[in-house]
């Protein structure tokens, strides 16, 4: 299960800073760990992001390779459903036109696929 909706207003932190609780679970669902990690870390300072990652634990590095491509496409898909193109999606629009994004797609395509996905 992944949270899929990190925003600091959905976070309550104990007065001593030892504990935190997320609420607003309307987007809780199936997903991959790295998508949640990226989502959370984008909203935190570098120090807080490192602390979050240490507590979160391990994830499959291939998830980052997938997320580097999929997150841009999902952002643009969401943006295109709006009546006017939102400013929060402009970075993704520029990224998809970049050579760096092409490199990310090539890295994704070069991942070794599990045997169950290979057609004979």
N, C-alpha and C positions, 0 to 999 in steps of 0.2 A: 504494500500500500504506500502511496506517496501523497503528500499534502497538496501539492499543485497550486497553492495560493498564498505563498508567504508574503506578508506585508507587516511592517512593524506594529501596526495597530491591532493585529491579530495575535500579539505576543504579550504575555504577562510575565514579568520577572519578579522574583522574590526580592524583598527589600535588601537582603544581604547579598544578592546576586548569585546565590548558590543553585537556584532552580529557575526553570522557565517553563511555561505552559503555552501551547498553541491552542487557539480556539477558532471558530468559524470553519467548520469542516464540510461546507457544501461542495467543494471540489475534490475532496478526498476520493482517491480511486486507484486503479491499477496504473502503474507506471514504472519507470526505472529510476534507480537511486540517483544517478548523476543529474537528472533533470531537476530534482529537488535541490541538490547541492548547488547547482548553478543559480537557480532561482533565489535561494536564500543568500548566497554569498554576494550576489549582485547588489543586495540591499544593505550589506554590512560593511563596516570598516575592515581593513586588512587583518587587524588583530582579532576582531570578533569572528571574521570568516575562518581564520585558522583554528580558533577555539571550537567553532561549530564543526569543522571537518574532523578534528581530533575526536570529538564526542560521537559524531555520526558513524564513524567506522569506515571499513573498506567498501569499495565498489569496483565493478569490473571496468578496467580502463577502456575497453571497447565501447562502453556506454558513452564516454566523452566523445569518441570519434563519431558516433551516431548523433549525439546531441549537437555537436558543432554544425551539422548540416540541418537536422530536423528542427531545431529551435528557431532558426531563421525562417524556415518555410512556415512553421506554425504561427509565428508572429505576423508574417505577411498575410497569411490566410485570415487571421483574426482581424487585421487592419482593413483588409479589402471588404469585409462584411459591414463596415461602418459606412455611414452616408458620405463622410469626407475622410480623406486619409489622415490618420492621427499622427501627431508629432512623435509619439513614443515608438513608432515603427520606422521612422526615417533612417535610423542607424542600420536596421536590417535591410532596408531597400538599397542603401549604399553598399552594404556588405555583399549582397547577392550579386552585385555587378563587379566585384573585385576579383583580382587574381588569387587573393588569399582564400576566398570562398571556393574557387575552382580547386585549389590545392586540398581543401577540406573534403570536397566531394571525391577527389581522386583517392585520398586516404581511406575514405569510407568504402569505396569500391574495391580497394585492394585488401580489405579485411578477409581473412579466411572464413568461409561460411561453414556453419555446422553441416554435417553430412545429411541431416534430414531436410535441408533446404536446397541441396544440390540435385538437379534433375538429371536423370541418366538418359 
